[in-house]
């Protein structure tokens, strides 16, 4: 049981890490543009593949989706903060 929890937590963290760069880059594109949508959805196939390879079924999709969402938000926040620091300097 403890190994399964560790696997799930690791997969959620990996989903977050994979999504941060896409969220960071996404801030450079207009909302609802093609690239904006692409950068939101680009990490999903990799996360699905990792979940399947880990042997986790569909019940864990909300957790990995939450990690991916958090990564997008974190990446966007990092991009906005960097732009603010450049303007202030």
N, CA, C and O atoms as a CHARMM CRD file, in Angstrom:
* protein
*
  356
    1    1 UNK  N      0.81800  -1.19300   0.00000 PROA 1      0.00000
    2    1 UNK  CA     0.00000   0.00000   0.00000 PROA 1      0.00000
    3    1 UNK  C      0.86600   1.26300   0.00000 PROA 1      0.00000
    4    1 UNK  O      0.58100   2.20900  -0.73500 PROA 1      0.00000
    5    2 UNK  N      1.91700   1.28200   0.81800 PROA 2      0.00000
    6    2 UNK  CA     2.78900   2.44600   0.88900 PROA 2      0.00000
    7    2 UNK  C      3.50200   2.70800  -0.42500 PROA 2      0.00000
    8    2 UNK  O      3.74200   3.86200  -0.78200 PROA 2      0.00000
    9    3 UNK  N      3.84600   1.64300  -1.15100 PROA 3      0.00000
   10    3 UNK  CA     4.50400   1.79700  -2.44700 PROA 3      0.00000
   11    3 UNK  C      3.57500   2.40300  -3.48600 PROA 3      0.00000
   12    3 UNK  O      4.00200   3.18500  -4.33500 PROA 3      0.00000
   13    4 UNK  N      2.29200   2.03400  -3.41000 PROA 4      0.00000
   14    4 UNK  CA     1.32200   2.57300  -4.36200 PROA 4      0.00000
   15    4 UNK  C      1.11800   4.06800  -4.12400 PROA 4      0.00000
   16    4 UNK  O      1.01100   4.84200  -5.07500 PROA 4      0.00000
   17    5 UNK  N      1.06500   4.46900  -2.86600 PROA 5      0.00000
   18    5 UNK  CA     0.88800   5.88600  -2.55500 PROA 5      0.00000
   19    5 UNK  C      2.09300   6.67700  -3.03200 PROA 5      0.00000
   20    5 UNK  O      1.95200   7.76700  -3.58600 PROA 5      0.00000
   21    6 UNK  N      3.27200   6.12700  -2.81600 PROA 6      0.00000
   22    6 UNK  CA     4.49600   6.78300  -3.27800 PROA 6      0.00000
   23    6 UNK  C      4.50000   6.90500  -4.80600 PROA 6      0.00000
   24    6 UNK  O      4.92700   7.92500  -5.34800 PROA 6      0.00000
   25    7 UNK  N      4.03100   5.88100  -5.48400 PROA 7      0.00000
   26    7 UNK  CA     3.95100   5.90800  -6.94800 PROA 7      0.00000
   27    7 UNK  C      2.97800   6.98600  -7.41900 PROA 7      0.00000
   28    7 UNK  O      3.27200   7.72000  -8.36300 PROA 7      0.00000
   29    8 UNK  N      1.83400   7.08300  -6.77300 PROA 8      0.00000
   30    8 UNK  CA     0.83100   8.09000  -7.14500 PROA 8      0.00000
   31    8 UNK  C      1.37000   9.49400  -6.90400 PROA 8      0.00000
   32    8 UNK  O      1.24700  10.36400  -7.76600 PROA 8      0.00000
   33    9 UNK  N      1.96400   9.71800  -5.73800 PROA 9      0.00000
   34    9 UNK  CA     2.52200  11.03700  -5.41300 PROA 9      0.00000
   35    9 UNK  C      3.62900  11.38700  -6.41000 PROA 9      0.00000
   36    9 UNK  O      3.70900  12.52200  -6.88100 PROA 9      0.00000
   37   10 UNK  N      4.47300  10.42000  -6.72600 PROA 10     0.00000
   38   10 UNK  CA     5.54300  10.66200  -7.70500 PROA 10     0.00000
   39   10 UNK  C      4.99600  11.01700  -9.07300 PROA 10     0.00000
   40   10 UNK  O      5.53900  11.88700  -9.75500 PROA 10     0.00000
   41   11 UNK  N      3.92600  10.35000  -9.48000 PROA 11     0.00000
   42   11 UNK  CA     3.32100  10.63600 -10.78300 PROA 11     0.00000
   43   11 UNK  C      2.68000  12.01700 -10.81300 PROA 11     0.00000
   44   11 UNK  O      2.76300  12.71700 -11.82200 PROA 11     0.00000
   45   12 UNK  N      2.04300  12.41300  -9.71800 PROA 12     0.00000
   46   12 UNK  CA     1.44100  13.75100  -9.64200 PROA 12     0.00000
   47   12 UNK  C      2.53200  14.81900  -9.70400 PROA 12     0.00000
   48   12 UNK  O      2.38200  15.82300 -10.40100 PROA 12     0.00000
   49   13 UNK  N      3.63100  14.60300  -8.97600 PROA 13     0.00000
   50   13 UNK  CA     4.75100  15.55900  -9.00800 PROA 13     0.00000
   51   13 UNK  C      5.35900  15.61800 -10.40100 PROA 13     0.00000
   52   13 UNK  O      5.70900  16.69700 -10.87900 PROA 13     0.00000
   53   14 UNK  N      5.48800  14.47200 -11.05500 PROA 14     0.00000
   54   14 UNK  CA     6.02300  14.44300 -12.41700 PROA 14     0.00000
   55   14 UNK  C      5.09500  15.17400 -13.38100 PROA 14     0.00000
   56   14 UNK  O      5.56600  15.87700 -14.27500 PROA 14     0.00000
   57   15 UNK  N      3.79000  15.02000 -13.21200 PROA 15     0.00000
   58   15 UNK  CA     2.81900  15.74700 -14.04900 PROA 15     0.00000
   59   15 UNK  C      2.98300  17.24600 -13.85200 PROA 15     0.00000
   60   15 UNK  O      2.90900  18.01300 -14.81200 PROA 15     0.00000
   61   16 UNK  N      3.20400  17.66500 -12.61200 PROA 16     0.00000
   62   16 UNK  CA     3.41300  19.07800 -12.31800 PROA 16     0.00000
   63   16 UNK  C      4.68900  19.57400 -13.00200 PROA 16     0.00000
   64   16 UNK  O      4.68300  20.62300 -13.64600 PROA 16     0.00000
   65   17 UNK  N      5.77000  18.82700 -12.86200 PROA 17     0.00000
   66   17 UNK  CA     7.05900  19.24100 -13.42800 PROA 17     0.00000
   67   17 UNK  C      7.00800  19.30500 -14.95700 PROA 17     0.00000
   68   17 UNK  O      7.58500  20.21000 -15.56000 PROA 17     0.00000
   69   18 UNK  N      6.33000  18.36100 -15.57500 PROA 18     0.00000
   70   18 UNK  CA     6.21100  18.35500 -17.03300 PROA 18     0.00000
   71   18 UNK  C      5.40700  19.56600 -17.52400 PROA 18     0.00000
   72   18 UNK  O      5.68400  20.09500 -18.60000 PROA 18     0.00000
   73   19 UNK  N      4.42200  20.00300 -16.74900 PROA 19     0.00000
   74   19 UNK  CA     3.52800  21.07600 -17.17900 PROA 19     0.00000
   75   19 UNK  C      4.06300  22.47800 -16.91600 PROA 19     0.00000
   76   19 UNK  O      3.60400  23.43100 -17.54700 PROA 19     0.00000
   77   20 UNK  N      5.01700  22.63100 -16.00700 PROA 20     0.00000
   78   20 UNK  CA     5.54500  23.96900 -15.68800 PROA 20     0.00000
   79   20 UNK  C      6.12200  24.67000 -16.92200 PROA 20     0.00000
   80   20 UNK  O      5.77600  25.82700 -17.15900 PROA 20     0.00000
   81   21 UNK  N      6.98200  24.02700 -17.71700 PROA 21     0.00000
   82   21 UNK  CA     7.52000  24.74100 -18.89200 PROA 21     0.00000
   83   21 UNK  C      6.42900  25.15100 -19.89100 PROA 21     0.00000
   84   21 UNK  O      6.50700  26.21800 -20.49800 PROA 21     0.00000
   85   22 UNK  N      5.41800  24.29900 -20.05400 PROA 22     0.00000
   86   22 UNK  CA     4.33700  24.64100 -20.98300 PROA 22     0.00000
   87   22 UNK  C      3.53600  25.83500 -20.46600 PROA 22     0.00000
   88   22 UNK  O      3.14800  26.70100 -21.25000 PROA 22     0.00000
   89   23 UNK  N      3.28500  25.88900 -19.16400 PROA 23     0.00000
   90   23 UNK  CA     2.58800  27.03400 -18.58400 PROA 23     0.00000
   91   23 UNK  C      3.41300  28.30100 -18.69300 PROA 23     0.00000
   92   23 UNK  O      2.87100  29.38800 -18.89800 PROA 23     0.00000
   93   24 UNK  N      4.72400  28.16200 -18.55600 PROA 24     0.00000
   94   24 UNK  CA     5.63300  29.30700 -18.66500 PROA 24     0.00000
   95   24 UNK  C      5.59400  29.88200 -20.08200 PROA 24     0.00000
   96   24 UNK  O      5.46100  31.09200 -20.26500 PROA 24     0.00000
   97   25 UNK  N      5.71100  29.01600 -21.06800 PROA 25     0.00000
   98   25 UNK  CA     5.72700  29.44300 -22.47000 PROA 25     0.00000
   99   25 UNK  C      4.34600  29.94800 -22.89600 PROA 25     0.00000
  100   25 UNK  O      4.23800  30.88000 -23.69200 PROA 25     0.00000
  101   26 UNK  N      3.29600  29.32600 -22.36100 PROA 26     0.00000
  102   26 UNK  CA     1.91600  29.68600 -22.72800 PROA 26     0.00000
  103   26 UNK  C      1.61400  31.15800 -22.46100 PROA 26     0.00000
  104   26 UNK  O      0.76700  31.74000 -23.14000 PROA 26     0.00000
  105   27 UNK  N      2.28300  31.76800 -21.49300 PROA 27     0.00000
  106   27 UNK  CA     2.03700  33.17000 -21.15800 PROA 27     0.00000
  107   27 UNK  C      2.42500  34.12000 -22.29500 PROA 27     0.00000
  108   27 UNK  O      2.00700  35.27800 -22.30100 PROA 27     0.00000
  109   28 UNK  N      3.21200  33.64500 -23.24700 PROA 28     0.00000
  110   28 UNK  CA     3.65000  34.48400 -24.36100 PROA 28     0.00000
  111   28 UNK  C      2.65400  34.50200 -25.52400 PROA 28     0.00000
  112   28 UNK  O      2.88000  35.19500 -26.51600 PROA 28     0.00000
  113   29 UNK  N      1.57200  33.75800 -25.41600 PROA 29     0.00000
  114   29 UNK  CA     0.60600  33.66200 -26.51200 PROA 29     0.00000
  115   29 UNK  C     -0.75400  34.21400 -26.08900 PROA 29     0.00000
  116   29 UNK  O     -1.10800  34.20000 -24.91000 PROA 29     0.00000
  117   30 UNK  N     -1.49100  34.69100 -27.05600 PROA 30     0.00000
  118   30 UNK  CA    -2.82300  35.22600 -26.79100 PROA 30     0.00000
  119   30 UNK  C     -3.74300  34.11600 -26.28800 PROA 30     0.00000
  120   30 UNK  O     -3.67600  32.97400 -26.74400 PROA 30     0.00000
  121   31 UNK  N     -4.59300  34.47700 -25.34800 PROA 31     0.00000
  122   31 UNK  CA    -5.52300  33.51800 -24.78100 PROA 31     0.00000
  123   31 UNK  C     -6.43400  32.97600 -25.88300 PROA 31     0.00000
  124   31 UNK  O     -6.93000  33.72800 -26.72200 PROA 31     0.00000
  125   32 UNK  N     -6.64200  31.67000 -25.86400 PROA 32     0.00000
  126   32 UNK  CA    -7.48000  30.93300 -26.80400 PROA 32     0.00000
  127   32 UNK  C     -6.89500  30.82400 -28.20400 PROA 32     0.00000
  128   32 UNK  O     -7.59500  30.40200 -29.12400 PROA 32     0.00000
  129   33 UNK  N     -5.63300  31.19100 -28.39000 PROA 33     0.00000
  130   33 UNK  CA    -4.99800  30.99000 -29.69200 PROA 33     0.00000
  131   33 UNK  C     -4.63300  29.50700 -29.83200 PROA 33     0.00000
  132   33 UNK  O     -4.70900  28.74400 -28.86900 PROA 33     0.00000
  133   34 UNK  N     -4.24300  29.11900 -31.03300 PROA 34     0.00000
  134   34 UNK  CA    -3.87600  27.72300 -31.27000 PROA 34     0.00000
  135   34 UNK  C     -2.72500  27.29400 -30.36700 PROA 34     0.00000
  136   34 UNK  O     -2.79300  26.23400 -29.74500 PROA 34     0.00000
  137   35 UNK  N     -1.66700  28.10300 -30.28500 PROA 35     0.00000
  138   35 UNK  CA    -0.50600  27.74600 -29.46700 PROA 35     0.00000
  139   35 UNK  C     -0.87300  27.68400 -27.98900 PROA 35     0.00000
  140   35 UNK  O     -0.34600  26.84700 -27.25600 PROA 35     0.00000
  141   36 UNK  N     -1.76600  28.55600 -27.54700 PROA 36     0.00000
  142   36 UNK  CA    -2.21400  28.55000 -26.15700 PROA 36     0.00000
  143   36 UNK  C     -2.86500  27.21000 -25.82700 PROA 36     0.00000
  144   36 UNK  O     -2.55600  26.60100 -24.80300 PROA 36     0.00000
  145   37 UNK  N     -3.77500  26.74800 -26.70400 PROA 37     0.00000
  146   37 UNK  CA    -4.42500  25.44800 -26.50900 PROA 37     0.00000
  147   37 UNK  C     -3.42100  24.31000 -26.60800 PROA 37     0.00000
  148   37 UNK  O     -3.47500  23.36400 -25.82100 PROA 37     0.00000
  149   38 UNK  N     -2.50800  24.39300 -27.56600 PROA 38     0.00000
  150   38 UNK  CA    -1.51800  23.34000 -27.74400 PROA 38     0.00000
  151   38 UNK  C     -0.65300  23.18400 -26.49600 PROA 38     0.00000
  152   38 UNK  O     -0.39200  22.06700 -26.04900 PROA 38     0.00000
  153   39 UNK  N     -0.21600  24.29600 -25.94400 PROA 39     0.00000
  154   39 UNK  CA     0.65200  24.23400 -24.77000 PROA 39     0.00000
  155   39 UNK  C     -0.08600  23.73900 -23.52700 PROA 39     0.00000
  156   39 UNK  O      0.53600  23.17900 -22.62500 PROA 39     0.00000
  157   40 UNK  N     -1.38000  23.93500 -23.46900 PROA 40     0.00000
  158   40 UNK  CA    -2.15200  23.37800 -22.35800 PROA 40     0.00000
  159   40 UNK  C     -2.25800  21.86600 -22.49600 PROA 40     0.00000
  160   40 UNK  O     -2.14900  21.14500 -21.50500 PROA 40     0.00000
  161   41 UNK  N     -2.46900  21.38300 -23.70700 PROA 41     0.00000
  162   41 UNK  CA    -2.73400  19.96300 -23.92200 PROA 41     0.00000
  163   41 UNK  C     -1.49400  19.13700 -24.24500 PROA 41     0.00000
  164   41 UNK  O     -1.56100  17.90800 -24.20700 PROA 41     0.00000
  165   42 UNK  N     -0.39100  19.75300 -24.55400 PROA 42     0.00000
  166   42 UNK  CA     0.82400  19.03400 -24.93100 PROA 42     0.00000
  167   42 UNK  C      1.31700  18.03500 -23.87400 PROA 42     0.00000
  168   42 UNK  O      1.71300  16.93200 -24.25200 PROA 42     0.00000
  169   43 UNK  N      1.31500  18.35200 -22.59400 PROA 43     0.00000
  170   43 UNK  CA     1.82900  17.39000 -21.61000 PROA 43     0.00000
  171   43 UNK  C      0.90900  16.19000 -21.36500 PROA 43     0.00000
  172   43 UNK  O      1.36200  15.17200 -20.84000 PROA 43     0.00000
  173   44 UNK  N     -0.35800  16.28900 -21.73000 PROA 44     0.00000
  174   44 UNK  CA    -1.33900  15.26100 -21.37600 PROA 44     0.00000
  175   44 UNK  C     -0.98600  13.87000 -21.92200 PROA 44     0.00000
  176   44 UNK  O     -1.04800  12.90900 -21.15600 PROA 44     0.00000
  177   45 UNK  N     -0.61600  13.70700 -23.20700 PROA 45     0.00000
  178   45 UNK  CA    -0.27100  12.35600 -23.67800 PROA 45     0.00000
  179   45 UNK  C      0.90500  11.73700 -22.91100 PROA 45     0.00000
  180   45 UNK  O      0.92000  10.52900 -22.67000 PROA 45     0.00000
  181   46 UNK  N      1.87500  12.54700 -22.53300 PROA 46     0.00000
  182   46 UNK  CA     3.00900  12.02500 -21.77700 PROA 46     0.00000
  183   46 UNK  C      2.57500  11.56900 -20.38900 PROA 46     0.00000
  184   46 UNK  O      3.03200  10.53800 -19.89500 PROA 46     0.00000
  185   47 UNK  N      1.69900  12.33800 -19.76800 PROA 47     0.00000
  186   47 UNK  CA     1.21100  11.99100 -18.43800 PROA 47     0.00000
  187   47 UNK  C      0.36000  10.72700 -18.49700 PROA 47     0.00000
  188   47 UNK  O      0.45200   9.87200 -17.61600 PROA 47     0.00000
  189   48 UNK  N     -0.46600  10.60700 -19.53200 PROA 48     0.00000
  190   48 UNK  CA    -1.28300   9.40400 -19.71000 PROA 48     0.00000
  191   48 UNK  C     -0.37700   8.19800 -19.90700 PROA 48     0.00000
  192   48 UNK  O     -0.60500   7.14900 -19.30400 PROA 48     0.00000
  193   49 UNK  N      0.63500   8.33300 -20.73400 PROA 49     0.00000
  194   49 UNK  CA     1.57000   7.23700 -20.97100 PROA 49     0.00000
  195   49 UNK  C      2.27100   6.82100 -19.67900 PROA 49     0.00000
  196   49 UNK  O      2.40000   5.63000 -19.39700 PROA 49     0.00000
  197   50 UNK  N      2.71700   7.78900 -18.90500 PROA 50     0.00000
  198   50 UNK  CA     3.36700   7.47900 -17.63600 PROA 50     0.00000
  199   50 UNK  C      2.40500   6.77600 -16.67200 PROA 50     0.00000
  200   50 UNK  O      2.79700   5.84400 -15.97000 PROA 50     0.00000
  201   51 UNK  N      1.15400   7.22300 -16.64100 PROA 51     0.00000
  202   51 UNK  CA     0.16300   6.59000 -15.76400 PROA 51     0.00000
  203   51 UNK  C     -0.08800   5.14800 -16.17500 PROA 51     0.00000
  204   51 UNK  O     -0.17600   4.26500 -15.32200 PROA 51     0.00000
  205   52 UNK  N     -0.20400   4.90300 -17.46800 PROA 52     0.00000
  206   52 UNK  CA    -0.43700   3.54000 -17.96000 PROA 52     0.00000
  207   52 UNK  C      0.77800   2.65500 -17.68100 PROA 52     0.00000
  208   52 UNK  O      0.63300   1.51800 -17.23100 PROA 52     0.00000
  209   53 UNK  N      1.97700   3.17900 -17.95000 PROA 53     0.00000
  210   53 UNK  CA     3.20000   2.41000 -17.70300 PROA 53     0.00000
  211   53 UNK  C      3.39000   2.10500 -16.21700 PROA 53     0.00000
  212   53 UNK  O      3.99200   1.09300 -15.85800 PROA 53     0.00000
  213   54 UNK  N      2.87400   2.98000 -15.35800 PROA 54     0.00000
  214   54 UNK  CA     2.97400   2.75500 -13.91600 PROA 54     0.00000
  215   54 UNK  C      1.94800   1.72500 -13.44300 PROA 54     0.00000
  216   54 UNK  O      2.00000   1.27600 -12.29800 PROA 54     0.00000
  217   55 UNK  N      1.01700   1.35200 -14.32200 PROA 55     0.00000
  218   55 UNK  CA     0.01100   0.36200 -13.97000 PROA 55     0.00000
  219   55 UNK  C     -1.15900   0.94000 -13.19700 PROA 55     0.00000
  220   55 UNK  O     -1.88100   0.20000 -12.52900 PROA 55     0.00000
  221   56 UNK  N     -1.35900   2.23600 -13.27400 PROA 56     0.00000
  222   56 UNK  CA    -2.46200   2.88500 -12.57800 PROA 56     0.00000
  223   56 UNK  C     -3.64200   3.02100 -13.52800 PROA 56     0.00000
  224   56 UNK  O     -3.47100   3.37500 -14.69500 PROA 56     0.00000
  225   57 UNK  N     -4.83000   2.74100 -13.03000 PROA 57     0.00000
  226   57 UNK  CA    -6.00300   2.79400 -13.90200 PROA 57     0.00000
  227   57 UNK  C     -6.63200   4.18400 -13.92700 PROA 57     0.00000
  228   57 UNK  O     -6.05300   5.14500 -13.42000 PROA 57     0.00000
  229   58 UNK  N     -7.81400   4.28200 -14.51700 PROA 58     0.00000
  230   58 UNK  CA    -8.48000   5.55100 -14.76600 PROA 58     0.00000
  231   58 UNK  C     -8.84300   6.30600 -13.49300 PROA 58     0.00000
  232   58 UNK  O     -9.05600   7.51700 -13.54900 PROA 58     0.00000
  233   59 UNK  N     -8.92000   5.62900 -12.34400 PROA 59     0.00000
  234   59 UNK  CA    -9.31300   6.29900 -11.09400 PROA 59     0.00000
  235   59 UNK  C     -8.30300   7.35100 -10.64100 PROA 59     0.00000
  236   59 UNK  O     -8.62000   8.18500  -9.79400 PROA 59     0.00000
  237   60 UNK  N     -7.10500   7.32100 -11.19000 PROA 60     0.00000
  238   60 UNK  CA    -6.06100   8.25900 -10.78200 PROA 60     0.00000
  239   60 UNK  C     -5.93000   9.45000 -11.73400 PROA 60     0.00000
  240   60 UNK  O     -5.06700  10.30700 -11.54300 PROA 60     0.00000
  241   61 UNK  N     -6.77100   9.50100 -12.74200 PROA 61     0.00000
  242   61 UNK  CA    -6.74200  10.61700 -13.69200 PROA 61     0.00000
  243   61 UNK  C     -6.95800  11.96500 -12.99500 PROA 61     0.00000
  244   61 UNK  O     -6.23700  12.91200 -13.30800 PROA 61     0.00000
  245   62 UNK  N     -7.91300  12.10000 -12.06700 PROA 62     0.00000
  246   62 UNK  CA    -8.08700  13.41800 -11.42200 PROA 62     0.00000
  247   62 UNK  C     -6.82900  13.90600 -10.69600 PROA 62     0.00000
  248   62 UNK  O     -6.55700  15.10600 -10.67100 PROA 62     0.00000
  249   63 UNK  N     -6.07300  12.99600 -10.11400 PROA 63     0.00000
  250   63 UNK  CA    -4.84800  13.39100  -9.41500 PROA 63     0.00000
  251   63 UNK  C     -3.78800  13.89900 -10.38600 PROA 63     0.00000
  252   63 UNK  O     -3.17300  14.94000 -10.15500 PROA 63     0.00000
  253   64 UNK  N     -3.57900  13.15800 -11.47500 PROA 64     0.00000
  254   64 UNK  CA    -2.57800  13.58900 -12.45100 PROA 64     0.00000
  255   64 UNK  C     -3.02900  14.84800 -13.17700 PROA 64     0.00000
  256   64 UNK  O     -2.21100  15.70600 -13.50800 PROA 64     0.00000
  257   65 UNK  N     -4.32600  14.95800 -13.42500 PROA 65     0.00000
  258   65 UNK  CA    -4.85500  16.17000 -14.04700 PROA 65     0.00000
  259   65 UNK  C     -4.66600  17.36800 -13.12300 PROA 65     0.00000
  260   65 UNK  O     -4.33700  18.46300 -13.58000 PROA 65     0.00000
  261   66 UNK  N     -4.87200  17.16300 -11.84100 PROA 66     0.00000
  262   66 UNK  CA    -4.63600  18.22700 -10.86400 PROA 66     0.00000
  263   66 UNK  C     -3.17800  18.65000 -10.82700 PROA 66     0.00000
  264   66 UNK  O     -2.87900  19.84000 -10.72200 PROA 66     0.00000
  265   67 UNK  N     -2.26700  17.68500 -10.91300 PROA 67     0.00000
  266   67 UNK  CA    -0.83600  18.01100 -10.95700 PROA 67     0.00000
  267   67 UNK  C     -0.48600  18.79400 -12.20800 PROA 67     0.00000
  268   67 UNK  O      0.30000  19.74000 -12.15600 PROA 67     0.00000
  269   68 UNK  N     -1.06800  18.40100 -13.33100 PROA 68     0.00000
  270   68 UNK  CA    -0.81900  19.11100 -14.58000 PROA 68     0.00000
  271   68 UNK  C     -1.36900  20.53500 -14.51800 PROA 68     0.00000
  272   68 UNK  O     -0.71500  21.47700 -14.96500 PROA 68     0.00000
  273   69 UNK  N     -2.55500  20.68600 -13.97100 PROA 69     0.00000
  274   69 UNK  CA    -3.17000  22.00900 -13.82200 PROA 69     0.00000
  275   69 UNK  C     -2.31100  22.89800 -12.93000 PROA 69     0.00000
  276   69 UNK  O     -2.07500  24.06400 -13.24500 PROA 69     0.00000
  277   70 UNK  N     -1.84600  22.33900 -11.81500 PROA 70     0.00000
  278   70 UNK  CA    -0.99600  23.10400 -10.89500 PROA 70     0.00000
  279   70 UNK  C      0.30700  23.51300 -11.57800 PROA 70     0.00000
  280   70 UNK  O      0.80800  24.61200 -11.34000 PROA 70     0.00000
  281   71 UNK  N      0.85700  22.64600 -12.41900 PROA 71     0.00000
  282   71 UNK  CA     2.07200  22.98200 -13.15500 PROA 71     0.00000
  283   71 UNK  C      1.84900  24.11500 -14.14000 PROA 71     0.00000
  284   71 UNK  O      2.70200  24.98900 -14.29300 PROA 71     0.00000
  285   72 UNK  N      0.70300  24.10000 -14.80800 PROA 72     0.00000
  286   72 UNK  CA     0.37300  25.18900 -15.74000 PROA 72     0.00000
  287   72 UNK  C      0.25900  26.51500 -14.99200 PROA 72     0.00000
  288   72 UNK  O      0.77800  27.53600 -15.44300 PROA 72     0.00000
  289   73 UNK  N     -0.41700  26.49500 -13.85600 PROA 73     0.00000
  290   73 UNK  CA    -0.59200  27.71200 -13.05700 PROA 73     0.00000
  291   73 UNK  C      0.76500  28.20300 -12.54600 PROA 73     0.00000
  292   73 UNK  O      1.06100  29.39600 -12.61800 PROA 73     0.00000
  293   74 UNK  N      1.57800  27.29900 -12.03600 PROA 74     0.00000
  294   74 UNK  CA     2.90200  27.66100 -11.51800 PROA 74     0.00000
  295   74 UNK  C      3.79200  28.22400 -12.62200 PROA 74     0.00000
  296   74 UNK  O      4.46800  29.23200 -12.41600 PROA 74     0.00000
  297   75 UNK  N      3.79900  27.58500 -13.78600 PROA 75     0.00000
  298   75 UNK  CA     4.59900  28.08000 -14.90600 PROA 75     0.00000
  299   75 UNK  C      4.16300  29.45800 -15.35600 PROA 75     0.00000
  300   75 UNK  O      5.00300  30.31000 -15.64500 PROA 75     0.00000
  301   76 UNK  N      2.85000  29.69100 -15.42000 PROA 76     0.00000
  302   76 UNK  CA     2.33700  31.00900 -15.79400 PROA 76     0.00000
  303   76 UNK  C      2.71800  32.07100 -14.77300 PROA 76     0.00000
  304   76 UNK  O      3.07400  33.19100 -15.13700 PROA 76     0.00000
  305   77 UNK  N      2.64100  31.71700 -13.49600 PROA 77     0.00000
  306   77 UNK  CA     3.00500  32.66800 -12.44000 PROA 77     0.00000
  307   77 UNK  C      4.49500  33.00200 -12.50100 PROA 77     0.00000
  308   77 UNK  O      4.88200  34.15500 -12.31000 PROA 77     0.00000
  309   78 UNK  N      5.32300  32.00700 -12.76300 PROA 78     0.00000
  310   78 UNK  CA     6.76700  32.25900 -12.88900 PROA 78     0.00000
  311   78 UNK  C      7.06900  33.18200 -14.06200 PROA 78     0.00000
  312   78 UNK  O      7.92600  34.06000 -13.96300 PROA 78     0.00000
  313   79 UNK  N      6.36300  32.98200 -15.17600 PROA 79     0.00000
  314   79 UNK  CA     6.56500  33.82000 -16.35200 PROA 79     0.00000
  315   79 UNK  C      6.14300  35.27000 -16.06900 PROA 79     0.00000
  316   79 UNK  O      6.85200  36.20900 -16.43200 PROA 79     0.00000
  317   80 UNK  N      4.99500  35.44100 -15.42300 PROA 80     0.00000
  318   80 UNK  CA     4.53600  36.79400 -15.09000 PROA 80     0.00000
  319   80 UNK  C      5.48800  37.47800 -14.11900 PROA 80     0.00000
  320   80 UNK  O      5.76500  38.66900 -14.25700 PROA 80     0.00000
  321   81 UNK  N      5.98500  36.74200 -13.14700 PROA 81     0.00000
  322   81 UNK  CA     6.91500  37.31600 -12.17400 PROA 81     0.00000
  323   81 UNK  C      8.22000  37.73900 -12.84700 PROA 81     0.00000
  324   81 UNK  O      8.77300  38.79500 -12.53700 PROA 81     0.00000
  325   82 UNK  N      8.71000  36.90300 -13.77600 PROA 82     0.00000
  326   82 UNK  CA     9.93800  37.24800 -14.49300 PROA 82     0.00000
  327   82 UNK  C      9.74500  38.52400 -15.29800 PROA 82     0.00000
  328   82 UNK  O     10.62100  39.38800 -15.31600 PROA 82     0.00000
  329   83 UNK  N      8.59400  38.64500 -15.96600 PROA 83     0.00000
  330   83 UNK  CA     8.31500  39.84900 -16.76800 PROA 83     0.00000
  331   83 UNK  C      8.21900  41.08200 -15.87900 PROA 83     0.00000
  332   83 UNK  O      8.66800  42.15600 -16.28000 PROA 83     0.00000
  333   84 UNK  N      7.64900  40.96200 -14.69100 PROA 84     0.00000
  334   84 UNK  CA     7.56100  42.09100 -13.76600 PROA 84     0.00000
  335   84 UNK  C      8.94400  42.49300 -13.29800 PROA 84     0.00000
  336   84 UNK  O      9.23800  43.68300 -13.18700 PROA 84     0.00000
  337   85 UNK  N      9.79600  41.52200 -13.02200 PROA 85     0.00000
  338   85 UNK  CA    11.15800  41.83200 -12.55800 PROA 85     0.00000
  339   85 UNK  C     11.97200  42.50000 -13.64400 PROA 85     0.00000
  340   85 UNK  O     12.79800  43.36200 -13.34700 PROA 85     0.00000
  341   86 UNK  N     11.76000  42.12300 -14.90000 PROA 86     0.00000
  342   86 UNK  CA    12.48200  42.75200 -16.01400 PROA 86     0.00000
  343   86 UNK  C     12.02900  44.20900 -16.16500 PROA 86     0.00000
  344   86 UNK  O     12.85400  45.09300 -16.39700 PROA 86     0.00000
  345   87 UNK  N     10.72400  44.46100 -16.03300 PROA 87     0.00000
  346   87 UNK  CA    10.21800  45.83000 -16.14500 PROA 87     0.00000
  347   87 UNK  C     10.70400  46.71200 -15.00200 PROA 87     0.00000
  348   87 UNK  O     10.95800  47.89900 -15.20100 PROA 87     0.00000
  349   88 UNK  N     10.83400  46.14600 -13.81600 PROA 88     0.00000
  350   88 UNK  CA    11.25400  46.92200 -12.63900 PROA 88     0.00000
  351   88 UNK  C     12.73700  47.26100 -12.68500 PROA 88     0.00000
  352   88 UNK  O     13.17300  48.25100 -12.09800 PROA 88     0.00000
  353   89 UNK  N     13.50400  46.44100 -13.38000 PROA 89     0.00000
  354   89 UNK  CA    14.96900  46.66700 -13.40800 PROA 89     0.00000
  355   89 UNK  C     15.39100  47.74900 -14.35100 PROA 89     0.00000
  356   89 UNK  O     16.58300  48.03500 -14.46800 PROA 89     0.00000
